[in-house]
Amino acid sequence: MLNVRRKERLKVFKRSDVPVEDVKGGAFCERAEVQHFITAEISKDFIVSIVHFPSGHRTRWHIHDCDQILYILDGIGMVANESAQYEVTPGMLIIIHAGEKHWHGAKKESHLTHIMILKADSKATMFECPTL
C-alpha cells in the first residue's frame, strides 16, 4: 500500500510504485492483476485502480450501486450488458450506470488493461461468469 496521508492535498502516483495484486476469484472468472491507486484511505469520494486481464480473462456478470467508469489503456477487450457486447480498444471511455448488469474483460486473442473508477463506498453484486 502506498504511504500517503489523507491530510496532504496534492497526491502524485507513479505506476511503478504501486504494488500489483494477483487476484483470483471474487469479481473475476479467472484472474486479474490489480493496482489500487486511490483507496478509501486516500479519498473519501473515489476508488481508482488499474486492472490487467490476461488473454480471454474477464469479470463475472455484476451490478454496481453507483456508476462505473472504465478507460481502456492497452489491449482489446469486451464490455457487455444484457442487450449488447462492445469491442473496446485503447483510448475508449465507458460509463456503466448504477444497477446495469454487465461484465468486462479481454478478448481471447488479446490482453486488456483499463483504469476503473468507482465511488469510494460502493457495493457490487456478483453473478455467474458470462459464456463466450
N, CA, C and O of each residue as an XYZ file, in Angstrom:
528
protein
N       0.846     -1.180      0.000
C       0.000      0.000      0.000
C       0.885      1.234      0.000
O       1.954      1.249      0.610
N       0.433      2.250     -0.679
C       1.187      3.498     -0.734
C       1.163      4.200      0.610
O       0.177      4.127      1.343
N       2.242      4.873      0.925
C       2.330      5.625      2.172
C       1.915      7.074      1.899
O       2.761      7.953      1.735
N       0.598      7.307      1.854
C       0.063      8.638      1.581
C      -0.897      8.999      2.701
O      -1.783      8.217      3.046
N      -0.722     10.172      3.262
C      -1.619     10.624      4.318
C      -2.739     11.451      3.724
O      -2.503     12.286      2.851
N      -3.965     11.224      4.194
C      -5.137     11.881      3.648
C      -5.068     13.399      3.780
O      -5.593     14.101      2.916
N      -4.446     13.930      4.822
C      -4.441     15.375      5.042
C      -3.599     16.130      4.012
O      -3.768     17.337      3.840
N      -2.702     15.435      3.335
C      -1.938     16.082      2.274
C      -2.887     16.380      1.119
O      -3.739     15.554      0.793
N      -2.753     17.525      0.509
C      -3.673     17.940     -0.541
C      -3.399     17.270     -1.887
O      -4.244     16.539     -2.404
N      -2.249     17.513     -2.439
C      -1.910     17.016     -3.764
C      -1.223     15.663     -3.648
O      -0.325     15.473     -2.828
N      -1.660     14.727     -4.482
C      -1.049     13.403     -4.470
C      -0.635     13.040     -5.890
O      -1.406     13.206     -6.835
N       0.566     12.553     -6.026
C       1.084     12.131     -7.321
C       1.438     10.652     -7.206
O       2.123     10.241     -6.269
N       0.967      9.859     -8.163
C       1.196      8.421     -8.138
C       2.009      8.017     -9.355
O       1.705      8.416    -10.480
N       3.033      7.230     -9.123
C       3.833      6.666    -10.205
C       3.451      5.192    -10.310
O       3.541      4.454     -9.329
N       3.027      4.766    -11.489
C       2.524      3.406    -11.659
C       3.509      2.356    -11.155
O       3.097      1.367    -10.549
N       4.790      2.554    -11.393
C       5.788      1.560    -10.984
C       5.941      1.470     -9.462
O       6.532      0.511     -8.965
N       5.422      2.445     -8.718
C       5.493      2.422     -7.251
C       4.290      1.749     -6.595
O       4.295      1.504     -5.389
N       3.263      1.452     -7.386
C       2.036      0.867     -6.834
C       2.112     -0.650     -6.961
O       2.295     -1.163     -8.065
N       1.974     -1.381     -5.848
C       2.067     -2.841     -5.895
C       0.996     -3.458     -6.795
O      -0.115     -2.940     -6.906
N       1.348     -4.568     -7.432
C       0.421     -5.319     -8.274
C      -0.091     -6.502     -7.460
O       0.690     -7.293     -6.929
N      -1.404     -6.609     -7.370
C      -2.039     -7.709     -6.637
C      -2.599     -8.706     -7.645
O      -3.361     -8.327     -8.534
N      -2.225     -9.977     -7.513
C      -2.760    -11.030     -8.373
C      -4.056    -11.517     -7.732
O      -4.033    -12.125     -6.662
N      -5.183    -11.250     -8.388
C      -6.494    -11.551     -7.807
C      -7.121    -12.717     -8.558
O      -7.231    -12.694     -9.784
N      -7.528    -13.733     -7.810
C      -8.210    -14.896     -8.380
C      -9.556    -15.035     -7.698
O      -9.651    -14.912     -6.477
N     -10.603    -15.293     -8.482
C     -11.935    -15.448     -7.914
C     -12.576    -14.109     -7.605
O     -12.161    -13.072     -8.124
N     -13.592    -14.139     -6.755
C     -14.315    -12.917     -6.418
C     -15.014    -12.358     -7.640
O     -15.871    -13.023     -8.223
N     -14.660    -11.148     -8.033
C     -15.264    -10.496     -9.200
C     -14.774    -11.089    -10.518
O     -15.374    -10.847    -11.565
N     -13.686    -11.866    -10.475
C     -13.047    -12.342    -11.703
C     -13.318    -13.826    -11.935
O     -13.257    -14.635    -11.009
N     -13.620    -14.171    -13.195
C     -13.871    -15.575    -13.534
C     -12.591    -16.393    -13.485
O     -12.614    -17.557    -13.083
N     -11.481    -15.800    -13.887
C     -10.195    -16.485    -13.828
C      -9.287    -15.701    -12.876
O      -9.271    -15.960    -11.673
N      -8.540    -14.753    -13.414
C      -7.655    -13.933    -12.577
C      -7.424    -12.590    -13.251
O      -7.697    -12.416    -14.438
N      -6.921    -11.660    -12.481
C      -6.545    -10.342    -12.999
C      -5.447     -9.786    -12.108
O      -5.310    -10.181    -10.950
N      -4.678     -8.878    -12.653
C      -3.680     -8.148    -11.869
C      -4.248     -6.760    -11.610
O      -4.652     -6.066    -12.544
N      -4.280     -6.354    -10.342
C      -4.917     -5.098     -9.962
C      -3.922     -4.220     -9.213
O      -3.219     -4.681     -8.313
N      -3.876     -2.959     -9.598
C      -3.095     -1.947     -8.882
C      -4.089     -0.938     -8.313
O      -4.783     -0.247     -9.059
N      -4.149     -0.862     -6.987
C      -5.075      0.056     -6.312
C      -4.367      1.393     -6.088
O      -3.545      1.515     -5.179
N      -4.678      2.376     -6.898
C      -4.044      3.692     -6.788
C      -4.707      4.545     -5.714
O      -4.037      5.055     -4.817
N      -6.011      4.694     -5.807
C      -6.739      5.522     -4.848
C      -7.732      4.627     -4.127
O      -8.613      4.028     -4.745
N      -7.580      4.545     -2.826
C      -8.433      3.710     -1.983
C      -9.200      4.598     -1.011
O      -9.020      5.816     -1.001
N     -10.048      3.993     -0.200
C     -10.824      4.745      0.794
C      -9.926      5.442      1.813
O     -10.332      6.437      2.415
N      -8.715      4.932      2.011
C      -7.781      5.580      2.935
C      -7.230      6.885      2.353
O      -6.775      7.754      3.095
N      -7.273      7.016      1.044
C      -6.709      8.182      0.369
C      -7.786      9.190     -0.023
O      -7.571     10.398      0.073
N      -8.946      8.699     -0.464
C     -10.037      9.576     -0.899
C     -11.350      9.111     -0.292
O     -11.638      7.914     -0.259
N     -12.136     10.046      0.182
C     -13.463      9.698      0.699
C     -14.475      9.571     -0.435
O     -15.596      9.115     -0.211
N     -14.094      9.970     -1.653
C     -15.034     10.012     -2.767
C     -14.845      8.937     -3.833
O     -15.829      8.452     -4.392
N     -13.596      8.551     -4.129
C     -13.341      7.688     -5.279
C     -12.425      6.516     -4.957
O     -11.618      6.559     -4.029
N     -12.581      5.462     -5.766
C     -11.643      4.347     -5.829
C     -11.145      4.314     -7.272
O     -11.946      4.330     -8.207
N      -9.833      4.269     -7.454
C      -9.254      4.208     -8.801
C      -8.221      3.087     -8.821
O      -7.295      3.057     -8.010
N      -8.401      2.175     -9.760
C      -7.481      1.044     -9.909
C      -7.165      0.841    -11.379
O      -7.939      1.225    -12.256
N      -6.014      0.228    -11.635
C      -5.709     -0.273    -12.973
C      -5.860     -1.783    -12.905
O      -5.298     -2.440    -12.029
N      -6.632     -2.326    -13.850
C      -6.907     -3.761    -13.890
C      -6.358     -4.314    -15.201
O      -6.652     -3.801    -16.281
N      -5.550     -5.379    -15.086
C      -4.985     -6.042    -16.266
C      -5.548     -7.459    -16.342
O      -5.394     -8.253    -15.414
N      -6.208     -7.765    -17.472
C      -6.751     -9.096    -17.726
C      -5.852     -9.816    -18.728
O      -5.602     -9.282    -19.808
N      -5.357    -11.014    -18.403
C      -4.673    -11.820    -19.416
C      -5.667    -12.192    -20.529
O      -6.877    -12.040    -20.361
N      -5.159    -12.670    -21.641
C      -5.998    -13.044    -22.789
C      -7.159    -13.939    -22.370
O      -6.968    -14.955    -21.702
N      -8.363    -13.545    -22.773
C      -9.556    -14.340    -22.524
C     -10.125    -14.265    -21.121
O     -11.171    -14.861    -20.865
N      -9.491    -13.568    -20.212
C      -9.983    -13.483    -18.833
C     -10.968    -12.330    -18.704
O     -10.868    -11.335    -19.423
N     -11.928    -12.468    -17.776
C     -12.996    -11.483    -17.661
C     -13.579    -11.465    -16.258
O     -13.233    -12.287    -15.409
N     -14.478    -10.502    -16.035
C     -15.202    -10.446    -14.765
C     -16.441    -11.326    -14.850
O     -16.825    -11.795    -15.921
N     -17.047    -11.534    -13.702
C     -18.376    -12.135    -13.643
C     -19.388    -11.086    -14.107
O     -19.061     -9.901    -14.177
N     -20.589    -11.504    -14.418
C     -21.687    -10.560    -14.533
C     -21.800     -9.898    -13.168
O     -21.704    -10.575    -12.144
N     -22.002     -8.601    -13.139
C     -22.142     -7.918    -11.857
C     -22.895     -6.604    -12.015
O     -23.063     -6.081    -13.117
N     -23.341     -6.090    -10.874
C     -24.062     -4.818    -10.799
C     -23.406     -3.985     -9.710
O     -23.121     -4.489     -8.624
N     -23.166     -2.707    -10.001
C     -22.667     -1.758     -9.002
C     -23.820     -0.873     -8.538
O     -24.781     -0.659     -9.277
N     -23.721     -0.367     -7.327
C     -24.746      0.555     -6.831
C     -24.413      2.012     -7.160
O     -25.067      2.930     -6.665
N     -23.402      2.217     -7.990
C     -23.037      3.554     -8.475
C     -22.548      3.398     -9.909
O     -22.312      2.281    -10.369
N     -22.395      4.509    -10.612
C     -21.825      4.448    -11.954
C     -20.379      3.951    -11.873
O     -19.668      4.236    -10.909
N     -19.959      3.211    -12.890
C     -18.572      2.766    -13.008
C     -18.004      3.340    -14.302
O     -18.665      3.324    -15.340
N     -16.785      3.843    -14.234
C     -16.115      4.379    -15.412
C     -14.897      3.517    -15.702
O     -14.109      3.212    -14.807
N     -14.754      3.128    -16.960
C     -13.591      2.383    -17.428
C     -12.909      3.203    -18.515
O     -13.578      3.773    -19.377
N     -11.578      3.264    -18.477
C     -10.805      3.898    -19.541
C      -9.791      2.870    -20.027
O      -8.961      2.394    -19.251
N      -9.858      2.532    -21.305
C      -9.024      1.471    -21.854
C      -7.617      2.001    -22.138
O      -7.437      2.969    -22.877
N      -6.624      1.339    -21.532
C      -5.219      1.721    -21.704
C      -4.506      0.909    -22.774
O      -3.735      1.458    -23.562
N      -4.763     -0.419    -22.806
C      -3.972     -1.298    -23.658
C      -4.756     -2.565    -23.959
O      -5.561     -3.012    -23.142
N      -4.521     -3.143    -25.128
C      -5.138     -4.409    -25.488
C      -6.501     -4.226    -26.137
O      -6.927     -3.110    -26.436
N      -7.173     -5.355    -26.344
C      -8.509     -5.361    -26.941
C      -9.413     -6.164    -26.024
O      -9.069     -7.272    -25.613
N     -10.561     -5.605    -25.708
C     -11.462     -6.278    -24.785
C     -12.910     -6.164    -25.192
O     -13.250     -5.682    -26.272
N     -13.749     -6.626    -24.288
C     -15.193     -6.574    -24.475
C     -15.823     -5.992    -23.216
O     -15.384     -6.262    -22.098
N     -16.854     -5.194    -23.425
C     -17.716     -4.719    -22.347
C     -19.125     -5.066    -22.787
O     -19.518     -4.755    -23.911
N     -19.889     -5.706    -21.916
C     -21.220     -6.157    -22.309
C     -22.237     -5.859    -21.221
O     -21.934     -5.896    -20.029
N     -23.460     -5.560    -21.667
C     -24.599     -5.534    -20.756
C     -25.545     -6.634    -21.232
O     -25.161     -7.462    -22.058
N     -26.754     -6.652    -20.729
C     -27.655     -7.754    -21.082
C     -28.183     -7.665    -22.512
O     -28.765     -8.629    -23.009
N     -27.994     -6.531    -23.180
C     -28.532     -6.401    -24.532
C     -27.477     -6.287    -25.629
O     -27.809     -6.450    -26.803
N     -26.221     -6.014    -25.288
C     -25.208     -5.827    -26.336
C     -23.803     -6.073    -25.798
O     -23.552     -5.978    -24.597
N     -22.882     -6.397    -26.731
C     -21.453     -6.511    -26.423
C     -20.707     -5.508    -27.291
O     -21.042     -5.319    -28.460
N     -19.701     -4.871    -26.721
C     -18.930     -3.860    -27.437
C     -17.452     -4.206    -27.363
O     -16.935     -4.518    -26.290
N     -16.771     -4.152    -28.504
C     -15.322     -4.302    -28.507
C     -14.720     -2.972    -28.074
O     -15.133     -1.914    -28.548
N     -13.745     -3.027    -27.173
C     -13.118     -1.807    -26.668
C     -11.617     -1.857    -26.920
O     -10.982     -2.907    -26.819
N     -11.066     -0.683    -27.252
C      -9.651     -0.556    -27.589
C      -9.076      0.675    -26.894
O      -9.835      1.501    -26.386
N      -7.755      0.814    -26.862
C      -7.133      1.937    -26.161
C      -7.713      3.296    -26.571
O      -7.959      3.570    -27.745
N      -7.916      4.125    -25.553
C      -8.460      5.460    -25.763
C      -9.959      5.555    -25.579
O     -10.503      6.658    -25.541
N     -10.649      4.413    -25.462
C     -12.104      4.442    -25.268
C     -12.434      4.616    -23.792
O     -11.745      4.089    -22.919
N     -13.500      5.365    -23.532
C     -14.002      5.576    -22.178
C     -15.419      5.034    -22.122
O     -16.227      5.304    -23.010
N     -15.719      4.278    -21.093
C     -17.020      3.630    -20.955
C     -17.626      4.038    -19.623
O     -16.937      4.049    -18.603
N     -18.914      4.373    -19.628
C     -19.633      4.569    -18.366
C     -20.711      3.501    -18.290
O     -21.485      3.306    -19.227
N     -20.741      2.826    -17.172
C     -21.737      1.793    -16.898
C     -22.556      2.326    -15.735
O     -22.033      2.547    -14.643
N     -23.841      2.529    -15.977
C     -24.668      3.183    -14.963
C     -25.017      2.251    -13.803
O     -25.071      1.031    -13.957
N     -25.247      2.844    -12.666
C     -25.634      2.104    -11.459
C     -26.807      1.186    -11.784
O     -27.758      1.586    -12.454
N     -26.725     -0.051    -11.299
C     -27.809     -1.007    -11.485
C     -27.792     -1.746    -12.808
O     -28.641     -2.609    -13.033
N     -26.842     -1.432    -13.703
C     -26.778     -2.095    -15.001
C     -25.930     -3.364    -14.899
O     -24.744     -3.302    -14.575
N     -26.545     -4.505    -15.176
C     -25.829     -5.783    -15.132
C     -24.864     -5.827    -16.318
O     -25.259     -5.587    -17.459
N     -23.584     -6.137    -16.034
C     -22.565     -6.076    -17.081
C     -21.369     -6.949    -16.731
O     -21.268     -7.474    -15.622
N     -20.474     -7.095    -17.686
C     -19.170     -7.721    -17.465
C     -18.172     -7.064    -18.407
O     -18.563     -6.407    -19.372
N     -16.877     -7.241    -18.128
C     -15.827     -6.717    -18.999
C     -14.589     -7.578    -18.859
O     -14.373     -8.219    -17.831
N     -13.773     -7.584    -19.914
C     -12.547     -8.368    -19.876
C     -11.880     -8.422    -21.230
O     -12.297     -7.750    -22.174
N     -10.829     -9.236    -21.317
C     -10.010     -9.338    -22.526
C     -10.625    -10.292    -23.538
O     -11.264    -11.280    -23.176
N     -10.420     -9.980    -24.806
C     -10.802    -10.926    -25.855
C      -9.837    -12.114    -25.795
O      -8.759    -12.010    -25.209
N     -10.222    -13.233    -26.395
C      -9.385    -14.438    -26.350
C      -8.007    -14.219    -26.962
O      -7.029    -14.823    -26.520
N      -7.922    -13.362    -27.971
C      -6.652    -13.162    -28.673
C      -5.840    -11.978    -28.158
O      -4.821    -11.632    -28.757
N      -6.266    -11.351    -27.065
C      -5.546    -10.176    -26.566
C      -5.734    -10.026    -25.065
O      -6.725    -10.490    -24.502
N      -4.787     -9.382    -24.432
C      -4.956     -8.966    -23.034
C      -5.774     -7.671    -23.033
O      -6.079     -7.132    -24.097
N      -6.125     -7.176    -21.864
C      -6.812     -5.887    -21.728
C      -6.365     -5.234    -20.430
O      -6.314     -5.881    -19.384
N      -6.041     -3.944    -20.506
C      -5.718     -3.167    -19.313
C      -6.594     -1.927    -19.315
O      -6.642     -1.192    -20.302
N      -7.296     -1.693    -18.189
C      -8.123     -0.492    -18.098
C      -8.006      0.156    -16.728
O      -7.650     -0.486    -15.740
N      -8.314      1.439    -16.699
C      -8.475      2.164    -15.441
C      -9.928      2.000    -15.034
O     -10.820      2.074    -15.879
N     -10.177      1.780    -13.753
C     -11.518      1.611    -13.224
C     -11.751      2.660    -12.142
O     -10.935      2.816    -11.233
N     -12.873      3.381    -12.245
C     -13.218      4.410    -11.264
C     -14.606      4.119    -10.709
O     -15.566      3.926    -11.456
N     -14.689      4.091     -9.382
C     -15.954      3.876     -8.670
C     -16.063      4.856     -7.511
O     -15.076      5.469     -7.103
N     -17.265      4.994     -6.991
C     -17.483      5.747     -5.759
C     -16.854      4.966     -4.604
O     -16.925      3.738     -4.575
N     -16.247      5.665     -3.667
C     -15.462      5.020     -2.603
C     -16.244      4.008     -1.774
O     -15.705      2.955     -1.432
N     -17.471      4.293     -1.448
C     -18.228      3.383     -0.574
C     -19.179      2.487     -1.361
O     -20.172      2.009     -0.812
N     -18.890      2.257     -2.630
C     -19.810      1.500     -3.478
C     -19.781      0.005     -3.159
O     -18.816     -0.519     -2.602
N     -20.856     -0.647     -3.528
C     -21.005     -2.093     -3.354
C     -21.325     -2.710     -4.713
O     -21.888     -2.053     -5.589
N     -20.959     -3.974     -4.874
C     -21.263     -4.699     -6.109
C     -21.913     -6.028     -5.768
O     -21.610     -6.642     -4.745
N     -22.806     -6.459     -6.636
C     -23.444     -7.763     -6.526
C     -22.927     -8.615     -7.673
O     -23.029     -8.227     -8.837
N     -22.371     -9.779     -7.345
C     -21.769    -10.659     -8.349
C     -22.737    -11.768     -8.754
O     -23.534    -12.258     -7.953
N     -22.636    -12.145    -10.035
C     -23.438    -13.225    -10.586
C     -22.507    -14.240    -11.247
O     -21.315    -14.280    -10.940
N     -23.037    -15.049    -12.141
C     -22.272    -16.095    -12.813
C     -21.271    -15.503    -13.806
O     -21.334    -14.323    -14.149
N     -20.353    -16.351    -14.254
C     -19.417    -15.948    -15.304
C     -20.145    -15.963    -16.649
O     -20.970    -16.843    -16.894
N     -19.848    -14.996    -17.520
C     -20.502    -14.991    -18.834
C     -19.995    -16.138    -19.696
O     -18.849    -16.569    -19.567
N     -20.862    -16.624    -20.576
C     -20.438    -17.631    -21.546
C     -20.023    -16.899    -22.806
O     -20.735    -16.025    -23.301
N     -18.871    -17.266    -23.311
C     -18.363    -16.571    -24.508
C     -18.595    -17.392    -25.753
O     -18.234    -16.965    -26.850
